[in-house]
Structure formats: structure tokens, C-alpha cells
């Protein structure tokens, strides 16, 4: 079977082959292992790579190039019209030649492909919606349109739509799903850290306004004001780094707030095991891998109540849900810091839950999708 993957995620063209976002490639390796041929239909860029990109390590069919475009402004939408028409034609021809189709949504390419796939009702199809599936969430119109098309059993035939979290009143197209980082073979016994000495907290993610790393720092500041011996290590990089560095400098926080930059997978595994808490005050998520990763290694998550996070944290049974009211959040965390028994119970519950979602189980679920 030849699987066609359509995505807005670009390939990076280099002399020695194609590169792409590392977690995406890791996931696609699982799909590729369970089919005969895989082909990608996406934009292709020629630019410098970074730590988060890796080389495509498996055999792929010739990549079908799409033109990148955007709808961010009215002017851009008008300017993008020729690219949209060309892309629709390319998508139609590519889907026509494939045995099965896998869409990656949301995104501009995902929006076009959502429309084009309607013309192929008998084609075997799947889609992964990597964003927030919550119908009440504030999202761009293009995202809402994609969700509406994918959910419609009248427009979208023969498709399984993989979404993060469990949601009420969904069509038969919709299948709750997850993302995995660690294999069953990596499981080792972990004992929750004791709440004595310095309490180690970490932030892991892009340093962007959407991820709100500055709020994580303010939470730690508030806990220090309550005389708790806590420190925060910030792992990641992004356009908010300078503002964060300035905030740390001006407020004299360098003795307990440390900016560590991007860190590789192996190092992060050790960091999770040495830390007490993960703080993720993100404004929007799909399936926040860092939350599941932290729980896997006994690092208790403190995260905002967005997307499927409440479900992941069992509405507080496996972590703490942030309200984004600094005083309330500092109080909730301090209450737990004073109750080691409750902390250990939540941590163990988190480990038990997250260790159900291994790469082994992920691959088995992919096989089920491909064979159904």
C-alpha cells in the first residue's frame, strides 16, 4: 500500500537529503514501518537547519512539492490565490494516485486537503488533528472549518480522524488518540522525589507568548515570597528569550531562575527524573508531549486547563491545573508542597497513567488504523 501524507510541515532541502521537524519524523517512522511505500506532499524550503530538525532516515517516494501560502491578512489571501489554485490541482492528482491518504491538520495545506478529499469518498483516509479539538476554544476560522469538514460524515467518508482527548457528542469519524515518546523497553522503576531541600521546577517548550514562560517564572517568584526553597530551569528557546533574560536581570532572579536553552531527548529524560515539577502555563495545546513525558519520569505537571490537559491530569488527580491567577496558583502549589503524601500520590498516579502510552502501544494503534 502506498500512503500519501499531506502536511503544512515543510521539508528542508539539503545536499544530503531532506530534513524536517524531529518529533514529526519520529512519528512518521512508525507509519512508514507498517506500509509498503510512503510519499509526502508538502512545501519544500531551502534554509538552515536547527536543533529541532533531523534528517529523514527512512525511504520515501519522490516528494510532491506544494506552494506555501497564508491567510493572515486580506492582502495575503488575495496574493495567495494563484498558489491556492495550483495546490488544489496538485493535491487532486496526488490523492488520485495514492492507495491511502493521511492528512496532518490544522494548517493551510490541511484546509485545502480537507476540501479536496471530499472528492474521493471511497479512498481510505485518516487525519491527525494536532491542535485543540475543544469546540469552545478560541481558534482561527480556518481551523474551525477544518474541524467541521473532518467531523461531517456527510462530507468526509471512509476517514478516521485522530484527535487529542475525549470529547462528548462526536461523530463516528472521530477517534481519541495520543502521542508517545518512550518505548516499553525504557521503563524503569522510579520513586517520587522527596519534598526536602531545594524543590526543582522546570519549564520545557518554546519561549513564546503562547507558552507563557514568564508566568512560570512569576509562579516561582511567588513561591519564593512564601519562603519556599524553589528554583526554575527553563529549557527551550524562542523570540521571548531576550524579554525573559531582561526580566530575570532587572528583578535579580538569577540565583534561582536558569535559562538552559534547547536540550536533546536523552538529556531531558535525566532532567525529568531529577525534577519535582513541570510548569506549563500554555495558552493553547494539542497533546502537550512534555506533560506526558514529565509524568512518565515522576515529575508532576502544573499546567493550564486547555485542550485535553484536564483529562491528562485527571482534573487535578495527577497534577495541578493553573487558573492563571497568580495568588490562587501559588496557594494551590504551596498547599501541595506542605503535603508530601498528597504529592507522592499524585506523582504515582501520573506515572501509572502516562506509562500506558508507549511507542509500542502507539505503533499498535497505527497498525489498527492502517488495517481497518
C-alpha positions in Angstrom: 0.0 0.0 0.0 1.2 3.5 -0.9 0.4 6.1 1.8 0.3 9.8 0.8 0.9 12.2 3.7 -0.3 15.8 3.2 1.0 18.4 5.6 1.8 22.1 6.0 5.0 21.0 7.8 7.8 21.8 5.3 10.7 19.6 4.3 14.1 21.3 4.5 16.2 20.5 1.4 19.9 20.0 2.0 22.7 18.5 -0.1 22.5 15.1 1.8 18.7 14.8 1.7 15.5 16.2 3.3 15.2 17.3 6.9 12.1 18.1 8.9 10.8 18.7 12.5 12.3 15.9 14.6 9.1 14.7 16.5 7.2 14.7 13.2 9.8 12.5 11.6 9.9 10.2 14.6 6.1 9.7 14.3 6.3 9.1 10.6 8.8 6.4 11.1 6.1 4.4 12.8 3.7 4.9 9.9 6.4 4.0 7.4 7.3 0.7 9.1 3.8 -0.5 8.6 3.2 0.2 4.9 4.9 -0.6 1.6 5.5 2.9 0.4 5.2 6.4 1.8 5.1 9.7 -0.1 4.9 13.3 1.2 3.0 16.2 -0.3 4.2 19.4 1.4 6.1 22.7 1.0 9.9 22.4 0.4 12.3 25.0 1.8 16.0 25.7 1.4 17.2 27.0 4.7 19.5 26.4 7.6 18.5 23.6 9.9 18.4 23.8 13.7 18.4 21.5 16.7 14.7 20.6 16.3 15.2 19.3 12.7 16.5 15.9 11.8 17.2 14.0 8.6 14.5 11.8 7.2 16.0 8.4 7.9 13.7 6.1 6.0 13.0 5.6 2.3 10.3 7.8 0.8 8.9 8.2 -2.7 9.6 11.4 -4.6 8.2 14.3 -2.6 5.4 16.3 -4.2 6.1 20.0 -3.6 3.3 22.4 -2.6 3.5 26.2 -2.6 3.4 27.8 0.9 0.7 30.5 1.4 -1.2 32.1 4.3 -4.4 33.8 5.2 -3.1 36.1 7.9 -4.3 39.3 6.2 -6.8 40.1 3.5 -3.9 41.2 1.2 -2.0 37.9 1.8 -5.2 36.0 1.0 -5.6 37.8 -2.4 -1.9 37.4 -3.1 -2.1 33.6 -2.3 -4.9 32.9 -4.7 -2.7 31.6 -7.6 -0.8 29.3 -5.1 -4.1 28.0 -3.8 -5.4 27.1 -7.3 -2.1 25.4 -8.1 -2.1 23.5 -4.8 -5.6 22.2 -5.3 -4.7 20.8 -8.7 -1.5 19.2 -7.3 -3.4 17.7 -4.3 -6.1 16.3 -6.6 -3.6 14.5 -8.8 -1.6 13.2 -5.8 -4.6 11.8 -3.9 -5.8 10.2 -7.1 -2.6 8.1 -7.4 -2.4 7.1 -3.8 -3.8 4.0 -2.2 -4.5 5.7 1.1 -4.4 9.3 2.4 -3.2 10.8 5.7 -3.9 14.5 6.4 -2.0 16.5 9.0 -4.2 19.2 10.4 -4.7 22.0 11.3 -2.9 24.2 8.8 -3.4 26.0 5.4 -2.5 22.9 3.5 -4.7 20.8 5.7 -7.6 23.1 4.9 -7.2 22.7 1.2 -6.7 18.9 1.5 -9.9 18.7 3.7 -11.9 20.1 0.8 -10.2 18.0 -1.9 -10.5 14.7 -0.1 -14.3 15.1 -0.3 -14.0 14.2 -4.0 -12.6 10.8 -3.0 -15.3 9.2 -0.8 -14.1 5.6 -1.4 -10.4 6.3 -0.8 -9.0 5.0 2.6 -8.3 8.1 4.7 -7.0 9.2 8.1 -6.3 12.6 9.6 -4.4 13.7 12.6 -5.7 16.9 14.1 -2.7 18.0 16.2 -4.4 21.1 17.6 -7.0 21.7 20.3 -10.2 19.8 19.4 -12.3 21.7 22.0 -15.2 23.3 20.2 -15.3 26.0 22.8 -11.7 27.1 22.3 -11.0 30.4 20.6 -9.5 29.5 17.2 -9.0 30.9 13.7 -11.9 30.4 11.3 -9.7 28.2 9.1 -9.3 25.8 12.0 -13.0 25.7 12.7 -13.7 24.9 9.0 -11.3 22.0 9.0 -12.8 20.6 12.2 -16.3 20.9 10.7 -15.4 19.2 7.4 -13.5 16.4 9.2 -16.4 15.8 11.6 -19.0 15.7 8.9 -19.9 12.1 8.0 -21.8 13.5 5.0 -18.8 15.3 3.5 -16.0 13.1 4.8 -16.3 9.4 4.0 -14.1 6.5 5.0 -11.9 8.5 7.3 -10.7 8.1 10.9 -9.9 11.5 12.5 -7.3 11.2 15.3 -7.9 13.9 18.0 -6.3 14.6 21.4 -8.6 14.0 24.3 -12.0 12.6 24.8 -14.9 14.8 23.8 -18.7 14.5 24.1 -21.1 14.3 21.2 -18.6 13.5 18.4 -19.4 11.9 15.0 -18.2 8.3 14.3 -15.3 9.8 12.3 -13.6 11.0 15.5 -11.1 8.8 17.4 -9.4 9.8 20.7 -5.7 9.5 20.2 -2.3 10.3 21.8 1.4 10.8 21.1 4.2 8.7 22.6 7.8 9.5 23.3 9.2 6.4 25.2 9.2 2.7 24.5 8.2 -0.1 26.8 11.9 -1.1 27.0 12.8 2.2 28.6 10.6 1.7 31.6 12.5 1.7 34.9 11.2 1.9 38.4 11.0 5.5 39.7 10.4 6.7 43.2 8.8 10.1 43.6 11.3 12.7 44.8 11.0 13.8 48.4 9.9 17.4 49.1 13.0 18.3 51.1 15.9 20.5 50.2 15.5 22.7 47.0 12.4 22.0 45.0 13.4 21.7 41.4 10.8 23.0 38.8 11.3 23.1 35.1 9.7 24.8 32.1 10.1 22.9 28.8 8.9 24.4 25.5 9.3 27.2 23.0 9.9 30.6 24.6 6.9 32.3 23.1 4.0 34.4 24.4 1.6 31.4 23.8 3.6 29.2 26.1 3.9 31.9 28.7 7.3 31.0 30.2 7.3 34.4 32.0 4.2 33.3 34.0 6.1 30.2 35.1 8.9 32.4 36.4 6.3 34.6 38.3 4.8 31.5 39.9 8.3 30.6 41.2 8.8 34.1 42.4 5.5 34.0 44.3 6.5 30.7 46.0 9.9 32.2 47.0 7.9 35.1 48.6 6.1 32.4 50.6 9.5 31.2 51.8 9.7 28.0 49.8 13.1 26.9 48.5 12.3 26.5 44.9 14.2 27.0 41.6 13.2 27.0 38.0 15.2 25.8 35.0 13.9 26.9 31.6 14.5 24.5 28.7 13.8 25.8 25.2 14.4 28.9 23.0 12.4 31.4 21.1 11.6 35.0 20.4 10.7 35.8 24.1 14.2 34.8 25.3 15.5 38.4 25.4 12.5 39.6 27.4 12.9 36.8 29.9 16.6 37.4 30.3 15.8 41.1 30.9 13.1 40.2 33.5 15.4 37.9 35.3 18.2 40.6 35.3 16.0 43.5 36.4 14.3 41.5 39.2 17.5 39.9 40.4 16.3 36.3 39.9 19.5 34.7 38.5 20.1 32.8 41.8 17.0 30.6 41.2 15.9 31.0 37.6 18.2 29.4 35.0 17.8 29.6 31.2 19.2 26.4 29.7 18.3 26.6 26.0 17.3 23.7 23.8 18.2 20.3 25.1 18.3 16.9 23.5 15.9 14.0 24.2 18.5 11.9 26.3 19.3 14.8 28.5 15.7 15.7 29.0 15.0 12.2 30.2 17.5 12.7 33.0 16.2 16.2 33.8 12.7 14.9 34.3 13.9 12.3 36.7 15.8 14.9 38.8 12.9 17.4 38.9 9.9 17.7 41.2 7.5 19.7 39.0 7.0 20.8 35.4 5.3 24.1 34.9 3.5 24.6 31.6 1.2 27.7 31.6 0.4 27.4 27.9 -2.5 29.3 26.3 -3.1 26.5 23.7 -2.1 22.9 23.2 -3.0 19.8 21.3 -1.4 16.9 23.2 1.4 18.5 25.2 4.1 15.8 25.0 6.1 17.4 27.7 3.3 16.9 30.2 3.1 13.1 29.4 6.9 12.9 29.3 7.3 14.6 32.7 4.7 12.3 34.3 6.4 9.2 32.8 9.5 10.0 34.9 7.8 11.1 38.1 7.9 14.9 37.5 4.5 16.3 38.5 2.9 18.7 35.9 1.4 22.1 36.8 -0.4 23.2 33.6 -3.2 25.4 32.3 -6.6 23.9 31.7 -6.5 23.9 27.9 -7.4 21.2 25.3 -7.0 17.7 26.7 -4.8 18.8 29.7 -7.6 18.4 32.3 -8.2 14.9 31.1 -4.5 14.1 31.1 -4.2 15.4 34.7 -7.4 13.7 35.8 -8.8 17.2 36.7 -6.2 17.6 39.4 -5.7 13.9 40.4 -2.4 13.7 38.5 -1.1 17.3 38.8 -2.2 20.8 39.4 -4.4 22.9 37.0 -3.4 26.5 36.8 -6.1 29.2 36.9 -3.6 32.0 35.7 -4.5 33.9 38.9 -1.0 34.2 40.4 -2.2 34.3 44.0 -4.5 31.3 43.6 -2.0 29.3 41.7 0.8 30.0 44.3 -1.6 28.9 47.1 -2.5 25.6 45.3 1.1 24.8 44.8 2.2 25.8 48.3 -0.6 23.6 49.7 0.8 20.6 47.9 4.4 21.4 48.9 3.2 21.2 52.5 1.6 17.8 51.9 4.2 15.3 50.8 1.7 12.4 51.0 -0.6 14.0 48.5 2.3 15.0 46.2 3.6 11.4 46.2 0.1 10.0 45.5 -0.4 12.4 42.5 3.0 11.6 41.2 2.4 7.9 41.3 -1.0 8.3 39.6 0.7 10.3 36.9 3.4 7.7 36.3 0.8 4.9 36.1 -1.3 6.8 33.6 1.5 8.1 31.3 3.2 4.7 31.1 0.2 3.3 29.3 1.1 5.5 26.3 4.3 4.0 25.0 5.7 3.9 21.4 4.8 0.2 21.4 1.1 1.0 22.0 1.3 3.9 19.6 2.5 1.6 16.8 -0.1 -1.0 17.6 -2.8 1.7 17.2 -1.3 2.9 13.9 -1.4 -0.7 12.6 -5.1 -0.9 13.6 -5.8 2.3 11.7 -4.0 1.2 8.6 -5.6 -2.3 8.6 -9.2 -1.2 9.3 
